[in-house]
Amino acid sequence: MSKSLPVCFCPLLTAIALSWTVPVSAQDYPVRPVRLLTSEAGGAGDFVSRALAPGLAAALGQQIVIENRPANAVETVARAVSDGHTLLLYGNTVWITPLMRKASWDPLKDFSAITLTVRAPNLLVVTPSLPVKTVKDLIALAKARPGDLNYASSQTGSSTHLAAELFNFMAAVKIVRVNYKGPPLAINDIMTGRVELMFLAASSVKAHIQSGKLRALAVTTDKPSRLFPGMSTVADAVPGYESAAQFGFFAPLKTPATVIQRLHQDAVRFLDAPETREKYFNAGMEVIASSSDQFATMLKSETDRWTKVIKAAGIREE
């Protein structure tokens, strides 16, 4: 007859077992280096991440390990353990891509919003030979010549592409897209008059604007931007217009609220520092640190807004 083995109660072993199953608290967090996944090395998301990482690491007391994962960063974080040790800093792709194709993540269901970090507005520029000096002039010309004007853009769903389609949608005009692999050739074609206009980052055309090879009409922010003193906004002629590359800071869904609060507090404190704002400003970006609730609300409103624009334009990711 076999005998049952005695049950041994060991407080130490019990405590160790519980430590494996109980979520990390804000007091304990983080207990190891934090992974911060972002886009390709050298891109805007990479710059935003690397500028934020030192301040965040100092506040958290742990190393921030940046991983450039353009192919699967969003999916990886959406499926990661919700303990705050795998985070995402990424641009509009997070909420735009699922509107253009079937994606493996849902921006409203798979992530906890921490904060918006920065935005990079575009400038509306035209070839100097185009007889327009203002956005209202451009709209009048486009309505007089429907389908005759062209705009250049980079990849489908990029801020340069969507800014133009939002303009078409809100101004009720038809300016036709010409797709380019990247800005350099597009800029050259605008300067020579092969294409009439483009929405793009000021950093790539500042010298051409100053030399007169391109004419800047307006900035795409909803209000005047400190980045472009004296520059009018597209919204001056098209009320409600706003478009920019925005970069959000995310954690996986169900990350403990205390951890989200800790990350938000530390990130926003660093973002709000004058030297941080200046660093981003010099790169053509504006700090827009937000509350987690404001970021979550923005995600919903952005999804609703761009759904209408993308449907109207018939956009499908290539």
C-alpha positions in Angstrom: 0.0 0.0 0.0 1.5 3.3 -1.1 1.8 6.1 1.3 1.0 9.7 0.4 3.9 12.0 0.6 3.7 14.7 3.4 3.0 18.2 2.3 5.8 20.5 3.1 5.0 24.2 3.5 8.0 26.4 2.7 7.3 30.2 3.1 10.4 31.0 0.9 9.3 28.8 -2.0 5.7 30.1 -1.7 7.0 33.7 -2.0 9.1 32.8 -5.0 6.1 31.2 -6.7 3.9 34.2 -6.0 6.5 36.5 -7.4 6.2 34.7 -10.8 2.5 35.2 -11.0 1.7 38.6 -9.3 2.0 41.6 -11.7 4.8 43.9 -11.2 3.7 46.9 -9.1 4.7 50.5 -9.7 7.0 50.4 -6.7 8.9 47.4 -8.1 8.8 48.4 -11.7 11.0 48.0 -13.7 12.9 45.0 -12.5 15.0 44.6 -15.6 16.0 46.5 -18.8 13.0 47.8 -20.8 12.7 47.1 -24.5 11.5 50.0 -26.6 10.6 48.9 -30.1 10.4 51.5 -32.9 10.8 51.9 -36.7 13.8 51.7 -38.9 17.2 52.9 -37.8 17.8 56.5 -38.8 14.1 57.3 -39.3 12.0 59.8 -37.4 10.6 57.2 -35.0 14.2 56.1 -34.2 15.2 59.7 -33.5 12.2 60.3 -31.2 13.0 57.1 -29.3 16.7 57.7 -28.9 16.1 61.3 -27.7 13.6 60.1 -25.1 15.4 57.0 -23.9 18.2 58.6 -21.8 15.7 60.6 -19.7 13.4 57.7 -19.3 16.2 55.4 -18.3 17.4 57.8 -15.7 13.9 58.2 -14.2 13.2 54.4 -14.2 16.6 53.4 -13.0 16.9 50.7 -15.8 18.5 50.6 -19.2 16.2 51.3 -22.2 17.1 49.0 -25.0 16.0 50.3 -28.4 15.1 47.8 -31.0 14.6 48.9 -34.6 11.9 46.5 -35.9 10.2 48.2 -38.8 8.7 44.9 -40.0 7.0 43.7 -36.8 7.4 46.2 -34.0 3.7 46.9 -33.6 2.7 43.3 -33.7 5.4 42.3 -31.3 4.3 44.8 -28.7 0.6 44.0 -29.2 1.4 40.4 -28.3 4.0 41.1 -25.5 3.6 40.3 -21.8 1.7 43.2 -20.2 4.3 44.0 -17.5 5.7 47.3 -18.9 9.0 45.8 -20.0 8.2 45.8 -23.7 7.0 49.2 -25.1 6.4 50.8 -28.4 7.2 54.2 -29.8 5.8 54.6 -33.3 4.2 57.0 -35.7 0.7 57.2 -37.3 1.3 53.7 -38.8 -0.2 52.2 -35.7 -3.6 53.6 -36.3 -3.5 54.2 -40.1 -2.3 50.8 -41.4 -5.4 48.8 -40.2 -7.6 51.2 -42.1 -5.8 50.4 -45.4 -5.3 46.6 -45.1 -6.0 43.7 -42.8 -3.6 44.0 -39.9 -2.7 41.7 -37.0 -3.4 44.4 -34.4 -6.2 46.8 -33.4 -5.0 50.2 -32.2 -8.0 50.6 -29.9 -8.0 47.1 -28.5 -4.4 45.9 -28.3 -2.6 48.7 -26.6 -2.6 50.9 -23.5 -2.0 54.5 -24.5 0.8 56.2 -22.5 1.3 59.6 -24.1 1.7 61.3 -27.4 5.3 62.5 -27.6 5.9 64.8 -30.6 4.5 65.7 -34.0 6.3 66.7 -37.2 4.1 69.0 -39.3 4.4 69.2 -43.1 4.6 72.2 -45.4 2.5 72.6 -48.5 4.9 73.6 -51.2 4.3 74.3 -54.9 6.4 74.8 -58.0 7.3 78.5 -58.4 5.7 78.5 -61.9 2.3 77.7 -60.5 0.2 80.9 -60.4 -0.8 80.7 -56.8 0.4 82.6 -53.7 -2.0 81.3 -51.1 -4.0 78.1 -50.2 -7.2 79.9 -51.4 -5.5 80.5 -54.7 -4.6 76.9 -55.0 -8.1 75.7 -54.2 -9.6 78.1 -56.8 -7.1 76.8 -59.4 -7.8 73.2 -58.6 -11.5 73.7 -58.9 -11.1 75.5 -62.2 -8.9 72.6 -63.5 -10.3 69.5 -61.8 -7.9 66.5 -62.2 -5.3 68.6 -64.0 -3.0 69.3 -61.1 -0.7 66.7 -59.6 0.7 66.2 -56.1 3.8 64.1 -55.3 3.9 61.7 -52.4 6.0 58.9 -51.0 4.7 55.5 -49.8 1.0 54.8 -49.5 -0.3 55.9 -46.1 2.6 58.2 -45.3 2.0 61.6 -43.9 2.8 63.2 -47.2 0.2 61.1 -48.9 -2.5 61.4 -46.4 -2.0 65.2 -46.0 -2.8 65.6 -49.7 -5.8 63.3 -49.6 -7.2 65.1 -46.6 -6.8 68.3 -48.5 -8.7 66.9 -51.5 -11.4 65.6 -49.2 -11.9 68.8 -47.1 -11.4 71.4 -49.8 -13.5 69.4 -52.3 -10.9 69.4 -55.0 -9.3 66.7 -57.2 -5.6 66.9 -57.3 -4.1 63.7 -58.7 -1.4 61.7 -56.9 2.0 60.9 -58.5 3.8 58.3 -56.3 7.6 58.4 -55.7 9.9 56.0 -53.9 11.3 58.9 -51.8 11.3 62.7 -51.5 14.5 63.6 -53.4 13.2 62.8 -56.9 9.8 64.2 -56.0 11.3 67.5 -54.8 13.4 67.7 -58.0 10.3 67.2 -60.1 8.4 69.9 -58.2 11.3 72.4 -58.7 11.3 71.7 -62.4 7.5 71.9 -62.7 6.8 68.3 -63.7 4.6 68.0 -60.6 2.8 71.0 -59.1 2.8 70.5 -55.3 3.6 68.3 -52.3 3.1 68.1 -48.6 6.4 67.3 -46.9 8.7 67.9 -44.0 10.2 71.3 -43.9 13.7 69.9 -43.1 13.9 68.4 -46.5 13.1 71.6 -48.5 14.2 74.5 -46.3 17.1 75.4 -48.5 15.0 75.2 -51.6 12.4 77.5 -50.2 15.0 80.0 -49.1 16.6 79.9 -52.6 13.2 80.4 -54.3 13.2 77.0 -56.0 10.1 76.1 -54.1 7.2 78.2 -52.8 5.8 77.4 -49.3 2.1 78.2 -49.0 1.2 76.9 -45.5 1.9 74.6 -42.6 -0.4 71.7 -41.9 -0.9 72.2 -38.1 -4.3 73.5 -37.0 -2.7 76.6 -35.4 0.4 78.7 -36.3 3.6 76.8 -35.5 6.7 78.1 -33.8 8.6 76.0 -36.2 7.5 78.3 -39.1 7.2 81.9 -37.8 4.8 84.0 -39.8 3.6 81.0 -41.9 -0.1 80.7 -42.5 -1.9 77.4 -41.9 -3.9 75.3 -44.4 -6.7 75.6 -41.8 -6.9 79.3 -42.5 -8.4 78.4 -45.9 -9.8 75.0 -45.0 -11.3 75.2 -41.4 -10.6 72.1 -39.4 -7.7 70.9 -41.5 -4.8 69.3 -39.6 -2.2 66.8 -40.6 1.2 65.8 -39.2 3.3 62.8 -38.5 2.6 62.0 -34.8 4.5 59.7 -32.5 2.8 57.8 -29.8 4.2 55.9 -26.7 2.3 52.6 -26.1 2.3 49.6 -23.8 0.5 46.3 -24.4 -3.2 46.2 -23.4 -3.8 45.3 -19.7 -0.5 46.7 -18.5 -1.2 47.6 -14.9 -2.5 51.2 -14.5 0.1 52.0 -11.9 2.9 51.1 -14.4 1.2 53.2 -17.2 1.0 56.1 -14.7 4.7 55.7 -13.8 5.7 55.6 -17.5 3.5 58.6 -18.3 4.8 60.7 -15.5 8.4 60.0 -16.2 8.1 60.4 -20.0 6.1 63.7 -19.8 8.4 65.2 -17.2 11.3 64.6 -19.6 9.4 65.8 -22.7 8.4 69.0 -21.0 12.0 69.9 -20.1 13.2 73.0 -22.1 16.3 71.2 -23.4 14.2 68.3 -24.6 11.8 70.6 -26.4 14.7 72.4 -28.0 16.3 69.2 -29.2 13.1 68.1 -30.9 12.4 71.7 -32.2 15.8 71.7 -33.9 14.8 68.5 -35.7 11.5 70.0 -37.0 9.3 68.5 -34.3 7.0 69.9 -31.7 6.5 68.3 -28.2 2.8 67.5 -27.6 3.0 65.5 -24.4 -0.6 64.5 -23.5 -2.4 62.6 -20.8 -3.1 58.9 -21.4 -6.8 59.6 -21.6 -6.2 62.4 -24.1 -4.1 60.1 -26.2 -6.7 57.3 -26.1 -9.4 59.8 -27.2 -7.2 61.1 -30.0 -6.7 57.5 -31.3 -10.5 57.1 -31.5 -11.1 60.4 -33.2 -8.1 59.9 -35.6 -9.5 56.4 -36.6 -12.9 57.9 -37.3 -11.5 60.8 -39.3 -9.1 58.9 -41.4 -11.6 56.1 -42.1 -13.7 58.6 -44.0 -10.7 60.1 -45.9 -9.2 56.7 -46.9 -12.6 55.4 -48.0 -13.3 58.5 -50.1 -9.9 58.3 -51.7 -10.1 54.5 -52.3 -6.7 54.0 -50.7 -5.3 50.5 -50.4 -1.8 49.8 -49.1 0.6 48.7 -51.9 
